[in-house]
């Protein structure tokens, strides 16, 4: 009898490695999951905004379907008159198809960083359909700008980006750790009878397995955009020659200059030299150079540099070619096609577009919403499981082993591997490294306090 009980206990007792993963998984759920929950819900809302934008900004985006479009330079001049300015726009997006407006973007000091004033012009009637802020190279409008800033930084600027990087840094560890716990779970004979908590646990595990690839994708692409880890990843890509190619904007006799991720804000002294007709001429030149996407953007650049024309239909994975032209002569200065991208740059481009819900349209949005809501559900289930066993969990802290103690119980080889992995990932993902140290300190304090309270009560 004693021998049988001893054997059952040994079977049920987790190995040191599984115990370490289990405790780490618990702390990720307790401390980091709230940030993941906010990111999951706000990201899901962002993924669904294209349809909301089309509805909310219907008047600005819709134009006369029948009729011949006026020349592009006339559309630009009409936008200039509407704003009462003679300054050139920083970028122009000609109407991609009948029934849509031309988007003409100007500098506006009253807007935030990387934001411009977009004027929407009916290309057939030259009617001004509206004016809205537009953000960066994606051209997102007011609703998505707000959701994007909330998703990335809780509307708190660079400081707020710490939250999203924290969530992305730990998400892949939580996902892979959960998978490891699932694969090494005790046999059914060693588990307790079915309870409400075990039912929740089963759903939690099932969702984690079903969403595994999506969760890893969220983490990887989120880190690519993050402030601190993203900078390290960009340096690694540059070191190995995996950076995304961009056309050179240097004209003969000028210093080399390359395109940036966002439209630059030109000062009065840096204003591009050209006329509204320059935009129309370079659009024709871009077509002749092979930029055949229906969605183009012509970017004006400071005097003495080339202007850029690029494809912006990111619903399709290859429509991102770009070219640079001399705005005075129309001469092709540089051309970069998507097929010239290194594989890593192609994967980055596709990953970013898929993370934003742009790639392949509504199908991409549906997948993102499914994974985002699934992650939110997993987090809620995890907290519900913790709540159901909270009293027993607190009592169990008296006999609990800390993360450090569990690590010491591993074999020497396992200790070296885990320590090296923590050092490497802590350097590449600094938010992960710092938060891991904080987690170790909190773990020691929680266990120490529980033991102290139990000893006091016993005395």
Secondary structure, 3 states (H helix, E strand, C coil): CHHHHHHHHHHHCCCHHHHHHHHHHHHHHHHHHHHHHHHHHHHHHHHCHHHHHHHHCHHHHECCCCCCCCCHHHHHHHHHHHHCCCCCCCEEECCCCCCECEEEEECCCCCCCCEEEEEEECCCCCCEEEEEEEECCCCECHHHHHHHHHHHHCCCCCCCHHHHHHHHHHHHHHHHHHHHHHHCCCCHHHCCCCCHHHHHHHHHHHHHHHCHHHHHHHHHHHHHHCCHHHHHHHHHHHHCCCCCCCCECECCCCCCCECCCCCCCCCHHHCCCCCHHHHHHHHHHHHHCCCCCCCEEEECCCCCECEEEEECCCCCCCCCCEEEECCCCCCEEEEECHHHCCHHHHHHHHHHHHHHCCCCCHHHHHHHHHHHHHHHHHHHHHHHHHHHCHHHHHHHHHHCCCHHHHHHCCCHHHHHHHHHHHHHHHHHCHHHHHHHHHHHHHHHHHHHHHHHHHHHHHC
